[in-house]
Amino acid sequence: MDNKQIEEIYHQTFSGLTLFYRDTSLLENLISKYHVGQILTERGFTDMTYKGGGLATNFRYLIASANGKDLSAFNADAAQLGHILLTSNAFFKVLDIYKIGDKTQVFLLEIPATAVDFFANATSNIEEDITIKAKENFDTNCNAVPIPELQNQEWKQRTEFPIGMSDKGELFYQSVNKKQVLADNKTKNQNETDNKNQTEQEKPWWKFW
């Protein structure tokens, strides 16, 4: 892989990067399935919010993504929740696992399906920098007041499941047909990249909005 290819992967991953939140209650046997450097894939859609606040649960996914779809324009409920959605078969790299007392934050970076092997075998200063920001974010929000809108039953049901595994702790990335998933996503990702490059001006590789 040459420098131009690496630069394109970094641009696709980090340009316009934004932090999103997904809180739930997880048992320790599920939390222990995660480790730094791990690659995950989520079979279903990933519901998350741009609203942070404190935790009313014991577990938070902090998700860095440049591809979240804002649903607030579609209905008032989504706007109230700050509802952001990632499509099915999204891939993530676990960048950090951070505990404060009895609360845990797992920091996930969404990565292109076509660059899974690259991120599985490499780290960068950018990953280290955003991990520092993720820890600072949890330091600030861990014991803050939870956002009331995110405590409704419908939202809790949407976000109760663990990312990247079944509720029994079976990791999806180990059981999916990797080549098929990558093939299915390659064309979609290329089309999205082409459209993005045509409509957006050049941005820094990573920027939290």
N, C-alpha and C positions, 0 to 999 in steps of 0.2 A: 504494500500500500504506500503510495507516494504522498508527498506533503500536500498536494492539491486535494487528494481524496480525503485526507485527514482533516484539512481545513473545511471541506464541505460538510463532513460529519459533525464537526464542532459547531459550524454555523447553523445547521439544521437542528441541533440539539439545544444550543444555548442562546440563540438569538431570540430576544423577547421573552426570556424565561420568567415565569411568574410562580409564586408560592400559593399553594392551595391546601385546604385542611379537610380531614376526614376523621372524626372521632368515633370510637366504639369501645365496647368492653370486651377484652380478650382474656382468656385464661392463660396462665403462664406456660402451659405446655404448647400453646400456639405461638405465643410471643417468642419462645425459645427456638422456633423453627427459622427465624430470621438471623442472618449474619452479614456482616459488612462485606461488600464485594459480590454478593449473591445476585443472580439475575432471576427476575420473576416475570411471569406473564399472567394477565387477568383475562379469563375467558369472556366474561360479561362486560357490560359498561361499567365505568368507574365514576360514581357520583362523588362530588366533592364541592367545597365552597371556598370563595375568596374571603369569607369572614372568619377571622381567627378567634380571639377571645380566649377565655379559660376553659379548662376541661371539666366536664361534669362526669367523666368516665375515667378509666385507668389507662387509656391508650389513644395515641394520636398518630395518624399518618400525616406527615408533612410532605407534600408532593410538589416537586419542581417540574413544571411542564411548560412548553411553548405551544401546546396544541389543544388546550382546553377550550371547549365550546361553551360560550356564555348563553344560557337559556333564559336569562332575565327578560329578553325582548319578547318572549312568547307568551308569558302570563305573569300575573301579579305575584302568585305564590313563589315562582322561581326567582323573581326579583327580590322578594323578601328574604329568601334563603341564600341569595348569592350563589345560585346553583350553577355549577360548572360540570361539564360532562366530557369524559374521554371515551372514545369508541372501543368496541370489544377488541380483544387480542392486543392490547397495549403492552409494551415491554417496559420494565423498570430495572434499575440497578439500585441496590441498597447501599447508600453512602454512609449512613451512620445509625447507631442505636444509642439513644441517650435517655438515661433514667434520672429522675428527680423524685426522691421518696418512693411512693408506690405508683408513680406515673411514668409511662414510657413513651418516647417519641421515636418512631422509625422514619428516617428521612429517605425518600425515594426520588430518584431522577428518572423521568420518562426518557427513554432512548429509542432511536429509530429501529424498526424491526430488521432493517438491512444492516445494522451496525452492532448487533448483539455480540458477535464474536470479538469485535474490536473492544467494546466496553468491558467484556468479561476478562480480557487479558491486558488491559491498560488502565492507568489512572492519570490524572492531569492536575495541574495547579488550580485549574478552574473548579474541579470537583472539591479540592481542599478548601478553596475560598468560600464556596457556597455552603459547605458543611459548617464552617465557622459561623456563617450567618444563620444557619438553621438552629444551631445550639443557642445562639443569642436570642433567637425568636422564642424558643422554648423557655429559656430563662425568664423572659418577659411575660409570657402568656400562661405558663404552667398553673400558677395560682391566682390568675385573674378571674374576674366574674364571667361565667359562661354566657354566651349570647342566647337570650330567651327564644328567639325564633328557631334556633337549631335544636330545641328540646322537644319539639312536637313529635308525636308518635310516628307519623308518616316518614319524616326525615330519618328518625332512628332506625326504622325498618329498612330504609334504602341503604344505610351505611353500616349495618350491624355485621356484615360478613367480612372475614379477613380477605385481604388482597393477595392474590397469587396462590391461593390454596383453598381447599374445601374446608368446611367447618369441622372436619375431622383431622385437618392438618396434612392432607395429601397435596403436595406441591404440584401445580399444573405444569410448570416448565419441564418437569421430569417425565410427564406422561403425554404431553401433546406431541403431535407429529411436527417437529421443529421445521423441517424443510418445507412442509406444506404451508405452515403459518407464515414463514418468511416469503414464500412465493406469492401468497395471497395479498400480503401487505406491500410488496415491492412496487407494483404498478401504482397502487393508491398513493404511496409516499412520494413516488417520482412525480406524479401529476400534481400533488399538493405543493411540492417544492418548485416546480416550474411555474405554477400560478403565483406563488408567493414571490418568486424572484421578479416576475413581471410587474407586480403591483406595489411592491414595497421598496423603499430606498434601503441602502445598505445599513445594517445595524451592528452594534457590538455583538460579539459572540454570546455574551450573557448579560442580562440586565433584569433586575427585579423591578417590576412596576408596582 
